Amino acid sequence: MTAPSPNARTAPLPIEGVTVVVVNHQGAAYLPRCLDALEGQEGVVEVLVVDNASTDGSAALAAARGGLVRLVEAGGNLGPAAARNLGLAQVRTPWVLFVDNDVYLPEGAVASLVAAARDEPRVALVQPRSVFAGEPTRVHYDGGSLHHLGLFSLRNWYGALEAARAADPSPRVAVDGAISLCLLGRVEVLRALGGFDPHYFILFEDLDLSYRVRAAGWGILSLPGVLVEHDAGTAGVSFREGARYPARRVFLHARNRWRFLLKNLGLRSLLLTLPSQALYEVAYLFLALRHGALGSWLRGKGAALASLAEVWTARARVQSTRVVGDRELLVGGPLTLTPDAGAREPAARLLDAWSRLCFRLVRPLL
């Protein structure tokens, strides 16, 4: 299906308002607070809790909630990408808000996100600024750019909230990358683009969606003035300072980054950025070794190779909707890396400098 042009007019969906899709897996500790915050939001007509085979009672909690909340059982742990698509298929409103079960919205957040999207008819995605629930003076996610290495180049990552506000007080910021933990989407566009790619399972699925949205000519906004709180993250995948880097994350990163690159980037981009890609691969391999996850890294690469035929088919669909090229979409830096021990900062700076230099040289040729 071809994505509608940003200038196209389409018929409205049957019900005005916003449908919220909450992805839930083992979220009993977070889900009540998440739903409490959502039920009081202006414009929300339904909250779909898509449960990925939870065994901690959180599905029953959602089923008993009543009111705007409706439980949708995924039938297994399909991952957040597939769960969001399952919810998206049932939406009858023009807007959908994807929310992770450990995200808490302030009063008026949904109305602000929708108002921004309505003011900007060429925008398909709008995200708030997220802060850590346990440390709300520090930014977690704030949108970003699409790094040519197949990563997010994140704005204000782990930075002080007041410093971020002082650096850019704009109420709306155009970005090229949005984070799916709390993300408003234009339903007609998301359906036309195929929603989230379930083959990622988790990790890189929002980067992939952001790239496809921007490549198809649609815009993405970040609203720094709308602050949501993000709690502990996904067990076995999320990484915070002081924790051991999860082996599951190593596997997903090793597999999914190359899925993103081969599926989305132009062939010329893939070829010309090989020097950057090679050094990054070496750096990530050393990270895997440092955390005792070489086996996970190898399994990830094997899974990426095994999926090449399917990825090539997916690639054809992406290129068929493209109206914006990689020269406009991709950046050379800054390189955003997961927080780690300070002894490795010089290596990170070297990798960042190398990727910036390589991209500066090849960007005119893209």
C-alpha positions in Angstrom: 0.0 0.0 0.0 1.4 3.4 -1.0 1.6 6.0 1.8 -0.6 9.0 1.3 1.1 12.2 0.3 1.5 14.8 3.1 -0.7 17.0 0.9 -3.5 14.5 0.3 -6.9 14.7 1.9 -8.5 11.5 3.1 -11.9 10.6 4.6 -12.0 10.7 8.4 -12.2 7.5 10.5 -15.6 6.8 12.1 -15.0 8.2 15.6 -13.3 11.5 16.4 -10.7 11.5 19.2 -7.8 9.5 20.3 -7.4 5.7 20.9 -4.6 4.8 23.3 -2.7 1.5 22.8 -0.8 0.4 25.9 1.7 -2.4 25.4 1.8 -4.6 28.5 4.1 -7.4 29.5 4.5 -8.2 33.2 3.5 -4.7 34.0 1.6 -5.1 37.3 3.9 -2.7 39.1 3.3 0.1 36.6 0.1 -0.4 34.8 -2.4 1.0 37.4 -0.6 4.3 37.6 -0.3 4.4 33.8 -4.0 3.8 33.3 -5.0 6.3 36.0 -3.2 9.0 34.1 -4.7 8.0 30.8 -8.3 7.8 31.9 -8.5 11.5 32.8 -7.0 12.7 29.4 -9.2 15.0 27.2 -10.0 13.4 23.9 -9.3 9.8 24.7 -12.3 7.6 23.6 -10.7 4.2 24.3 -7.7 2.6 26.0 -6.6 -0.7 24.5 -4.3 -2.7 26.8 -2.6 -5.2 24.5 -1.2 -7.9 26.7 1.8 -10.0 25.6 1.1 -13.1 27.7 1.7 -11.6 31.1 1.7 -14.0 34.1 1.8 -11.4 36.9 -1.9 -10.6 37.0 -1.6 -7.4 35.0 -3.9 -8.7 32.2 -6.6 -9.5 34.8 -6.1 -6.0 36.2 -6.7 -4.5 32.8 -9.7 -6.7 32.1 -11.4 -5.7 35.4 -10.7 -2.0 35.0 -13.8 -1.2 32.9 -14.7 2.3 31.7 -12.5 3.3 28.7 -10.1 0.4 29.2 -10.4 -2.8 27.1 -8.0 -5.7 27.2 -6.7 -7.2 24.0 -4.9 -10.4 24.4 -2.0 -11.0 22.0 -2.0 -14.8 22.5 1.7 -14.9 23.3 4.7 -12.6 23.9 4.8 -11.0 20.4 7.0 -8.1 21.4 5.9 -4.4 21.5 6.1 -3.9 17.7 3.6 -6.6 16.9 1.4 -5.6 20.0 1.2 -2.0 18.8 0.1 -3.2 15.3 -2.5 -5.4 16.9 -3.9 -2.4 18.7 -3.6 -0.2 15.6 -5.7 -2.6 13.6 -8.6 -2.0 16.0 -8.4 1.8 16.1 -11.5 3.7 14.8 -10.2 7.2 15.5 -7.9 9.4 13.4 -5.3 9.5 16.1 -3.5 6.7 18.0 -1.3 7.2 21.1 1.1 4.4 21.7 2.2 4.2 25.4 4.4 1.8 27.2 3.0 0.4 30.5 5.7 2.2 32.5 5.0 5.7 31.2 2.9 8.2 33.1 1.3 11.2 31.4 0.5 14.5 33.1 -2.9 16.1 32.8 -3.6 17.6 29.4 -0.7 15.8 27.6 -2.9 14.0 25.0 -4.7 17.3 24.1 -1.4 19.1 23.6 0.0 16.3 21.4 -3.2 16.3 19.2 -3.3 20.1 19.0 0.2 20.2 17.7 -0.5 17.4 15.1 -3.7 19.2 13.9 -1.8 22.5 13.5 0.8 20.7 11.3 -1.1 18.7 8.6 2.2 17.4 7.2 3.2 15.8 10.5 2.5 12.1 11.1 4.1 11.6 14.6 4.3 13.7 17.7 6.2 12.8 20.9 6.5 14.4 24.3 9.8 14.8 26.2 10.3 12.0 28.7 12.2 12.2 32.0 13.2 9.5 34.4 10.4 8.7 36.9 12.9 8.3 39.6 14.9 11.4 38.6 12.5 13.8 36.9 15.1 16.6 36.6 16.9 14.5 34.0 15.9 13.9 30.4 15.6 10.4 29.0 14.2 10.8 25.5 13.6 14.0 23.6 13.5 12.9 19.9 16.6 13.0 17.7 18.1 12.5 14.3 18.8 9.4 12.1 22.5 8.5 12.4 23.9 6.9 9.3 25.2 4.0 11.5 21.6 2.9 11.9 21.1 4.5 15.3 19.4 7.4 17.0 21.4 10.5 17.5 19.4 11.6 20.6 18.7 15.2 21.8 19.5 16.0 25.5 20.2 12.3 26.2 20.6 11.9 30.0 21.0 15.6 30.3 19.7 18.0 32.9 16.1 19.1 32.2 16.8 22.8 33.0 19.9 22.8 30.7 17.7 21.4 27.9 15.1 24.1 28.5 17.7 26.8 28.5 19.4 25.6 25.3 16.1 25.5 23.3 12.9 26.9 24.8 10.9 26.2 21.6 7.5 24.7 22.3 7.7 22.5 19.2 10.8 21.0 17.6 10.9 19.3 14.2 12.9 16.0 14.6 13.7 13.1 12.3 13.5 10.4 15.0 10.8 9.7 17.6 10.8 7.2 20.5 7.8 4.9 20.8 7.4 4.9 24.6 4.8 7.6 24.2 4.0 8.5 20.6 1.0 10.0 18.9 0.4 8.9 15.3 -1.8 9.8 12.4 -3.6 6.5 11.8 -4.1 6.7 8.1 -0.3 7.2 7.6 0.7 4.5 10.0 -1.6 2.0 8.3 -0.4 2.9 4.9 3.2 2.4 5.9 2.5 -0.9 7.5 2.8 0.2 11.1 5.7 -1.1 13.2 7.9 -3.8 11.7 7.2 -6.9 14.0 10.4 -8.6 12.9 12.4 -6.4 15.2 10.4 -7.7 18.2 11.9 -4.9 20.3 14.7 -2.4 19.8 15.1 -0.4 16.6 11.4 -0.6 15.7 10.8 3.1 16.4 13.9 4.1 14.5 12.7 2.1 11.6 9.2 3.7 11.7 10.7 7.2 12.0 12.9 6.6 9.0 10.0 5.3 6.9 7.8 8.2 7.9 10.4 10.8 7.0 11.4 9.0 3.8 7.8 9.1 2.7 7.7 12.9 3.2 5.9 13.2 6.5 7.2 15.2 9.5 7.8 14.4 13.1 7.5 16.8 16.1 8.8 16.7 19.6 7.0 18.8 22.3 9.5 19.6 25.0 6.9 21.3 27.2 4.9 18.0 27.6 6.8 16.0 30.2 6.0 12.3 30.7 7.7 10.1 33.3 9.4 6.9 32.2 9.8 4.2 34.8 12.2 1.1 34.9 12.0 0.0 31.3 11.9 -3.5 29.9 13.5 -6.3 32.0 16.3 -8.0 30.2 16.6 -5.4 27.5 16.7 -1.9 29.0 20.1 -0.7 30.3 20.6 2.0 32.9 23.9 3.2 34.5 25.4 0.7 36.9 23.8 -2.4 35.4 25.3 -5.2 33.4 24.7 -4.8 29.7 22.0 -7.5 29.0 22.9 -10.4 26.7 19.4 -10.2 25.2 20.1 -6.6 24.2 23.4 -7.6 22.5 21.5 -10.2 20.4 18.8 -7.8 19.4 21.2 -5.0 18.6 23.5 -7.3 16.6 20.5 -8.5 14.6 18.3 -5.5 14.3 20.8 -2.8 13.4 21.7 -4.6 10.2 18.0 -5.2 9.5 17.4 -1.5 9.7 20.4 -0.6 7.5 19.7 -3.1 4.7 16.0 -2.5 4.7 16.0 1.3 4.6 19.2 3.0 3.5 19.9 3.6 -0.2 22.4 1.3 -1.8 24.8 4.1 -2.3 24.5 5.1 1.3 25.3 1.5 2.4 28.4 1.3 0.2 29.8 4.8 1.1 29.3 4.4 4.8 31.1 1.0 5.0 34.2 2.5 6.8 32.0 3.9 9.5 30.0 0.7 9.7 33.1 -1.4 10.0 34.6 0.5 13.0 31.3 0.5 14.8 31.0 -3.3 14.3 34.4 -3.7 15.9 33.5 -1.4 18.8 30.2 -3.2 19.5 32.0 -6.6 19.3 34.4 -5.4 22.0 31.4 -4.3 24.1 29.8 -7.8 23.8 33.1 -9.4 24.8 33.5 -7.1 27.8 30.0 -8.1 29.1 30.5 -11.8 28.3 28.0 -11.8 25.5 30.0 -13.0 22.5 27.5 -15.9 21.9 24.6 -13.4 21.8 26.5 -11.2 19.3 27.2 -14.2 17.1 23.6 -15.4 17.2 22.4 -11.9 16.3 24.6 -11.9 13.2 23.5 -15.3 12.3 19.8 -14.3 12.6 20.5 -11.2 10.4 22.0 -13.4 7.7 19.1 -15.9 7.8 16.6 -13.1 7.2 18.2 -11.5 4.2 15.6 -12.7 1.7 12.7 -11.4 3.8 14.6 -8.1 4.4 15.1 -7.6 0.7 11.4 -7.9 0.1 10.7 -5.4 2.9 13.3 -3.1 1.4 11.3 -2.9 -1.9 8.3 -1.7 0.0 10.2 1.0 1.7 11.8 2.3 -1.4 8.4 2.4 -3.2 7.2 5.0 -0.7 10.4 7.1 -0.6 10.3 10.8 -1.7 13.1 12.0 0.6 16.7 10.8 0.1 19.4 9.9 2.6 21.3 13.1 2.1 18.4 14.9 3.8 17.6 12.2 6.3 20.9 11.0 7.7 23.4 12.7 10.0 27.1 12.1 10.9 26.7 12.7 14.7 26.7 13.1 17.5 26.9 9.4 18.3 24.6 8.5 21.2 25.9 5.5 23.1 24.4 3.7 26.1 25.9 5.0 29.3 28.9 3.0 30.4 32.0 3.3 32.5 34.1 6.4 32.1 37.3 4.5 31.2 35.9 3.9 27.8 35.0 7.5 27.0 38.1 8.1 24.8 37.2 5.2 22.6 33.7 6.5 22.3 34.9 10.0 21.3 37.2 8.4 18.7 34.3 6.5 17.2 32.2 9.6 17.1 34.9 11.7 15.4 35.6 8.9 12.8 31.9 8.6 12.0 31.5 12.3 11.7 34.5 12.6 9.4 33.4 9.7 7.2 29.9 11.0 6.8 31.1 14.6 6.0 33.1 13.2 3.2 30.4 11.0 1.6 27.3 13.1 2.3 27.6 15.2 -1.0 27.7 11.9 -2.9 24.4 10.5 -1.5 
